[in-house]
């Protein structure tokens, strides 16, 4: 995974699917940003899967616990 986009094999490994429809379904279900190329195969950037999760304090509804 040294380029800007995942290879076909990396997308297969990520999704566990080898078909266009299976990969797209899995990517959508898991909220992984992707584009569908003209040939119908999904294209996934490395940035789409290497995202840091927001800290708990940045998530809506989080409130610090009162101490004392």
Secondary structure, 3 states (H helix, E strand, C coil): CCCCECCHHHHHHHHCCCCHHHHHHHHHHCCCCCEECCCCCEECEHHHHCCCCCCHHHCCCCCCCCCC
